[in-house]
Amino acid sequence: MAAEIAPLAALFIGNAMADIFVGALAAVACAALIILYNRIIERRWAAFALFSVLVSAIFTAAAMLFGDSLFIKIQPSLFNGLFCLILLGGWLRGHAVMKLFFGAQFSLNPETWRLLSLRWGLFFGFLALANEGAWRMLDDDGWVWFKVFFAAPLTGLFMLAQLPATLRGRIAAPDKTNTD
């Protein structure tokens, strides 16, 4: 949870103290430090998080190089749109792509994986469209506010709303005790 909240806080604080460029740079630095910390503790790279931070760093660098905050503000649209297409494309083909992302953390039946893939795919599509509207209608400060106080909490609420389906779809771990 801290890995999600800390970069958002860094974005918000950096933007409030200076501008969206400083906020984005602070968010990338914060996320990179969290990934490094997790690497030291868990002795593995979180591939998805690493990819996400690298892409964020590239978009932030482009924004700073060209002096255009658009690079920062379109990144959520691209990420969420891509996840939407991947999840819904897999769902349409009968594959539960969510299992690829979270199969190590959860043991769920195939129907639940497919349901979660559909729901999250639709939700990511909604977030992509909402971000498109936000960056087009709001100034930089308004967009940061939207990201921190609308998109992030809405994602948390959506995640909580998926908990009942996730719990119903759990597969019990095999009993490893010896009954001989």
PAMAR-928834 format. One record per residue (C-alpha): y, x, z. Coordinates in steps of 0.1 Angstrom, whole numbers, padded with zeros to 4 digits, always signed. Last residue first. Layout:
REM PAMAR-928834
YXZ/...
This chain:
REM PAMAR-928834
-0411-0005+0088/-0378-0023+0086/-0358+0007+0074/-0321+0000+0073/-0304+0002+0040/-0297-0035+0036/-0285-0040+0000/-0247-0046-0003/-0239-0083-0006/-0223-0092-0039/-0188-0105-0035/-0177-0134-0057/-0165-0157-0030/-0144-0129-0014/-0128-0121-0048/-0121-0157-0055/-0105-0162-0021/-0085-0129-0024/-0069-0137-0058/-0039-0154-0041/-0033-0122-0021/-0029-0102-0054/-0005-0128-0067/+0015-0125-0036/+0017-0088-0039/+0026-0090-0075/+0054-0115-0067/+0066-0091-0041/+0068-0063-0066/+0083-0083-0095/+0111-0101-0074/+0127-0078-0048/+0120-0043-0062/+0119-0049-0099/+0146-0077-0100/+0169-0056-0077/+0164-0026-0100/+0173-0048-0130/+0204-0062-0112/+0216-0026-0105/+0210-0016-0141/+0228-0047-0156/+0208-0078-0161/+0201-0101-0191/+0181-0078-0214/+0164-0059-0187/+0154-0091-0169/+0142-0110-0199/+0118-0082-0210/+0108-0078-0174/+0098-0114-0172/+0078-0112-0204/+0059-0081-0192/+0053-0097-0158/+0039-0129-0174/+0016-0109-0196/+0005-0089-0165/-0003-0123-0148/-0023-0135-0178/-0044-0103-0178/-0047-0105-0140/-0061-0140-0142/-0085-0133-0171/-0098-0101-0157/-0102-0117-0123/-0123-0145-0138/-0144-0120-0157/-0150-0099-0126/-0158-0131-0107/-0184-0142-0134/-0200-0107-0134/-0207-0107-0096/-0186-0085-0074/-0190-0052-0057/-0155-0039-0050/-0139-0005-0046/-0159+0015-0072/-0158-0014-0097/-0120-0015-0095/-0106-0002-0128/-0137-0006-0149/-0146-0039-0132/-0112-0052-0142/-0124-0049-0179/-0148-0077-0175/-0162-0080-0210/-0170-0112-0228/-0150-0103-0260/-0122-0126-0251/-0121-0111-0216/-0119-0076-0230/-0090-0086-0251/-0074-0104-0222/-0077-0073-0199/-0066-0048-0225/-0038-0069-0240/-0024-0078-0205/-0027-0042-0194/-0007-0031-0225/+0019-0057-0219/+0022-0047-0182/+0026-0010-0191/+0050-0016-0220/+0071-0042-0202/+0072-0020-0170/+0085+0010-0191/+0113-0010-0207/+0137-0005-0178/+0134+0033-0176/+0138+0040-0213/+0167+0014-0214/+0186+0036-0189/+0201+0056-0217/+0217+0090-0211/+0196+0105-0239/+0181+0133-0219/+0181+0113-0186/+0164+0083-0202/+0139+0106-0220/+0131+0124-0187/+0126+0090-0170/+0103+0078-0198/+0083+0111-0196/+0081+0110-0158/+0069+0074-0159/+0042+0083-0184/+0031+0111-0161/+0033+0089-0130/+0011+0062-0147/-0015+0088-0159/-0017+0102-0124/-0021+0068-0109/-0049+0060-0134/-0067+0093-0128/-0066+0093-0090/-0075+0130-0088/-0102+0139-0063/-0104+0158-0031/-0097+0126-0010/-0071+0142+0014/-0057+0169-0009/-0057+0147-0040/-0042+0118-0020/-0013+0141-0009/-0008+0151-0046/-0008+0115-0057/+0017+0106-0029/+0039+0135-0039/+0039+0124-0076/+0048+0088-0065/+0078+0101-0046/+0089+0124-0074/+0086+0095-0099/+0105+0071-0076/+0133+0097-0069/+0137+0104-0106/+0139+0066-0113/+0165+0062-0085/+0186+0091-0097/+0186+0077-0132/+0193+0041-0119/+0225+0053-0102/+0239+0071-0071/+0232+0060-0035/+0221+0025-0044/+0200+0036-0073/+0183+0064-0053/+0177+0039-0024/+0161+0013-0047/+0140+0037-0067/+0129+0055-0036/+0119+0022-0020/+0100+0013-0051/+0083+0047-0050/+0074+0041-0013/+0060+0006-0017/+0032+0012-0041/+0016+0043-0026/+0024+0028+0008/+0000+0000+0000/
